[in-house]
Amino acid sequence: MRVAIIRAMLWDLFCRVIDNFGDMGVCWRLASDLGQRGHKVRLWVDDASLLSWMAPQVSWQHDASLGLETGGGQPGVTVCHWADAENLPADLTADPHPIFPGDVVIEAFGCNLPDAFVARMQRPVPPQWVNLEYLSAEDYVERSHGLPSPIWHGPGAGLRKRFFYPGFTPATGGLLREPDLMTRRATWDAAARQAWLHRHGIDWKSGERVVSIFCYANAPVAALLTQLSTPSAQPSSTDAPSAPPPVTHVLLAHGHATQLAQDWLSSATQPPFGVRLHPLPALPQAEFDHLLWSCDLNFVRGEDSAVRALWAGQPHVWQIYEQDDGVHADKLNAFMNRWMADWSADVHEQVTALWQGWNGLAPLPATLPDWGPDTAPWAQHSLTARNTLLKQADLVTQLVQFVSEAG
């Protein structure tokens, strides 16, 4: 059997920021993970402004070797402007520009590479061309993962791209997970949690509950906060019956979550019962992990934060990106069935109802599942499902193997 020799490679990763932050979040995490493993990555992006908070370590300067303004500061990663790839000269003999495609070209989420760059991929041994697809738990992912697609027309005629699908089974490309992620997660104890919360202005005490909300504009935040501020909706507690319910701290991501919570608070007829709202600034990716690790229940949205919530191992609720044709409902149901496959029937039913209500596919349940102590069934099932996913090789490991075997 042929064994691929894994070597350090130069990767060109192309990303268009369509809306929100998900595409850039996935691509930055992928680029950073590759860089930490010894590869070199040029990240071509059409809107690098998101990195000002997502990756504030990036600084811009003129790169004399490339003749371009580039962003550096992350090991192994060079950020480049998409427009510079579009404006490469077509006539290589007249202007031998120093930028040539590397060993691997990643077209993230079908973003359509610039023609000028594709033309430079025409060489005796072309680079590996990979279309990185969106994450889904649907059955078609296993059938489509790794399939080739020959290019018949345009500057790429004669080349071939292949489709790489992230996923949740051994027949897919896996999920992004840095090699040291679980080690860092395991060291996040109560002291680290308290220190992080206090650093962000949350006066948290042992026994108090913490919830994070990162959502789209149509999330039923007001209904959730009303439930959390109702005494009967508080999670079960080991305190004496006469004791007041524990305080619930609600950590609000910058943007829609903060605005929706402020709207709810301004319309309240009386002060919320036991709920403390804490708006947060936009957080870098590493700090977002710390947010998830510091909460008992996480409401997340999109692809990148959903995967990070899985690795956090805490109870979570995912708001999927809504699509006009309604196919997001099928995607959500496919993931719930995969993630909760081995859960007890009652917890499966309760959490599914909450996820569907949070996504506007059904009424929001009148009460929340028990999201209290780590010993609660939802917490235990979440941890077990996370540990099952850990048996699968991570996305970067599989992606490197994928292109190495083909090359």
Backbone hydrogen bonds, N-H to C=O, Kabsch-Sander energy under -0.5 kcal/mol:
donor,donor_aa,acceptor,acceptor_aa,energy
4,A,2,R,-0.5
6,I,4,A,-0.7
11,W,9,M,-0.6
11,W,40,K,-3.1
12,D,104,V,-2.9
13,L,11,W,-0.6
13,L,42,R,-2.8
14,F,12,D,-0.5
14,F,106,I,-2.8
15,C,44,W,-2.7
18,I,16,R,-1.1
25,G,21,F,-2.7
26,V,22,G,-2.5
27,C,23,D,-2.3
28,W,24,M,-2.9
29,R,25,G,-1.9
30,L,26,V,-2.5
31,A,27,C,-2.9
32,S,28,W,-2.5
33,D,29,R,-2.3
34,L,30,L,-2.4
35,G,31,A,-2.4
36,Q,32,S,-2.3
37,R,33,D,-0.9
37,R,34,L,-0.7
38,G,35,G,-1.6
39,H,34,L,-2.1
40,K,9,M,-2.5
41,V,76,G,-3.0
42,R,11,W,-3.1
43,L,41,V,-0.6
43,L,78,T,-2.7
44,W,13,L,-3.0
44,W,42,R,-0.8
45,V,43,L,-0.6
45,V,80,C,-2.3
46,D,15,C,-1.2
50,L,47,D,-0.6
51,L,48,A,-1.4
52,S,49,S,-1.7
53,W,50,L,-1.3
54,M,50,L,-2.4
55,A,51,L,-1.6
58,V,55,A,-2.1
59,S,72,G,-2.7
61,Q,70,T,-2.2
63,D,68,L,-3.9
64,A,62,H,-0.8
67,G,63,D,-2.3
68,L,63,D,-1.2
70,T,61,Q,-2.7
70,T,68,L,-0.5
71,G,79,V,-2.3
72,G,59,S,-2.8
74,Q,77,V,-0.5
77,V,74,Q,-2.4
78,T,41,V,-2.9
79,V,71,G,-2.8
80,C,43,L,-3.3
82,W,45,V,-2.0
84,D,81,H,-1.0
85,A,81,H,-0.9
85,A,82,W,-1.0
86,E,82,W,-1.6
87,N,83,A,-1.6
88,L,85,A,-0.8
92,L,90,A,-1.1
95,D,91,D,-1.7
97,H,95,D,-2.6
100,F,98,P,-0.7
103,D,10,L,-1.7
104,V,10,L,-1.8
105,V,128,Q,-3.5
106,I,12,D,-3.4
107,E,105,V,-0.6
107,E,130,V,-3.3
108,A,14,F,-1.7
108,A,106,I,-0.9
109,F,132,L,-3.6
110,G,107,E,-0.9
111,C,108,A,-0.6
117,F,114,P,-0.6
118,V,114,P,-2.3
119,A,115,D,-2.5
120,R,116,A,-0.9
121,M,118,V,-1.7
122,Q,119,A,-1.2
123,R,121,M,-1.2
128,Q,103,D,-2.6
129,W,160,R,-0.6
130,V,105,V,-2.9
130,V,128,Q,-0.6
131,N,162,R,-3.2
132,L,107,E,-1.1
132,L,130,V,-0.8
133,E,131,N,-0.6
133,E,164,F,-2.5
136,S,166,P,-0.6
141,V,138,E,-1.4
142,E,139,D,-0.9
143,R,139,D,-0.9
144,S,140,Y,-2.0
145,H,141,V,-2.1
146,G,163,F,-3.2
147,L,144,S,-2.1
149,S,161,K,-2.8
151,I,159,L,-2.7
152,W,150,P,-0.6
156,G,153,H,-0.5
157,A,154,G,-1.9
158,G,151,I,-2.9
159,L,156,G,-2.6
161,K,149,S,-2.2
162,R,129,W,-2.1
163,F,147,L,-2.3
164,F,131,N,-2.5
165,Y,163,F,-0.5
167,G,174,G,-1.4
172,T,169,T,-1.9
173,G,165,Y,-3.3
181,L,178,E,-1.8
184,R,180,D,-2.3
185,R,181,L,-2.5
186,A,182,M,-2.1
187,T,183,T,-1.1
188,W,185,R,-1.4
189,D,187,T,-1.7
193,R,189,D,-2.5
194,Q,190,A,-2.5
195,A,191,A,-2.4
196,W,192,A,-2.4
197,L,193,R,-2.5
198,H,194,Q,-2.6
199,R,195,A,-2.0
200,H,196,W,-1.1
200,H,197,L,-0.6
201,G,198,H,-1.8
202,I,197,L,-2.8
203,D,201,G,-0.7
204,W,202,I,-2.0
208,E,205,K,-2.3
209,R,247,V,-2.4
211,V,249,H,-3.1
212,S,297,L,-2.1
213,I,251,L,-2.4
214,F,299,F,-2.3
219,A,216,Y,-1.5
221,V,219,A,-2.3
224,L,220,P,-1.9
225,L,221,V,-2.9
226,T,222,A,-2.2
227,Q,223,A,-1.9
228,L,224,L,-2.7
229,S,225,L,-1.7
230,T,227,Q,-1.6
233,A,230,T,-2.1
234,Q,230,T,-0.5
234,Q,231,P,-1.3
243,A,240,A,-1.8
248,T,274,G,-3.2
249,H,209,R,-3.3
249,H,247,V,-0.6
250,V,248,T,-0.5
250,V,276,R,-3.3
251,L,211,V,-3.7
251,L,249,H,-0.6
252,L,250,V,-0.6
252,L,278,H,-2.5
253,A,213,I,-2.6
253,A,251,L,-0.6
258,T,253,A,-1.2
259,Q,255,G,-2.2
260,L,256,H,-3.0
261,A,257,A,-2.1
262,Q,258,T,-2.4
263,D,259,Q,-2.3
264,W,260,L,-2.0
265,L,261,A,-2.5
266,S,262,Q,-2.4
267,S,263,D,-1.3
268,A,264,W,-0.6
268,A,265,L,-0.8
273,F,229,S,-0.5
274,G,272,P,-0.8
276,R,248,T,-2.6
278,H,250,V,-2.6
280,L,252,L,-2.6
285,Q,54,M,-1.7
288,F,284,P,-2.0
289,D,285,Q,-1.7
290,H,286,A,-1.6
291,L,287,E,-2.0
292,L,288,F,-2.2
293,W,289,D,-2.5
294,S,290,H,-1.2
294,S,291,L,-0.6
295,C,292,L,-1.2
296,D,210,V,-2.6
297,L,210,V,-1.4
298,N,315,P,-2.0
299,F,212,S,-2.5
300,V,298,N,-0.6
300,V,317,V,-2.8
302,G,319,Q,-1.7
305,S,301,R,-0.5
307,V,303,E,-2.0
308,R,304,D,-1.9
309,A,305,S,-1.9
310,L,306,A,-1.6
311,W,307,V,-2.0
312,A,308,R,-1.6
313,G,309,A,-1.0
313,G,310,L,-0.8
314,Q,309,A,-0.6
317,V,298,N,-2.6
319,Q,300,V,-2.9
319,Q,317,V,-0.5
320,I,318,W,-0.7
326,G,323,Q,-1.7
329,A,326,G,-1.5
330,D,326,G,-0.5
331,K,327,V,-1.8
332,L,328,H,-2.6
333,N,329,A,-2.4
334,A,330,D,-2.4
335,F,331,K,-2.0
336,M,332,L,-2.6
337,N,333,N,-2.5
338,R,334,A,-1.7
339,W,335,F,-3.5
340,M,336,M,-2.5
341,A,338,R,-1.0
343,W,340,M,-1.6
348,H,344,S,-2.7
349,E,345,A,-2.3
350,Q,346,D,-2.2
351,V,347,V,-2.8
352,T,348,H,-2.2
353,A,349,E,-2.0
354,L,350,Q,-1.8
355,W,351,V,-2.7
356,Q,352,T,-2.6
357,G,353,A,-2.2
358,W,354,L,-2.8
359,N,355,W,-1.4
360,G,357,G,-1.4
361,L,356,Q,-2.8
362,A,356,Q,-0.8
371,W,369,P,-0.6
376,A,373,P,-1.8
378,W,370,D,-0.5
380,Q,376,A,-2.3
381,H,377,P,-3.0
382,S,378,W,-2.3
383,L,379,A,-2.0
384,T,380,Q,-2.3
385,A,381,H,-2.6
386,R,382,S,-2.2
387,N,383,L,-2.3
388,T,384,T,-1.7
389,L,385,A,-1.8
390,L,386,R,-1.6
391,K,388,T,-1.3
392,Q,389,L,-1.8
395,L,175,L,-2.5
398,Q,394,D,-2.1
399,L,395,L,-3.0
400,V,396,V,-2.7
401,Q,397,T,-1.8
402,F,398,Q,-2.5
403,V,399,L,-2.2
404,S,400,V,-2.1
405,E,401,Q,-2.4
406,A,402,F,-1.0
407,G,403,V,-1.4
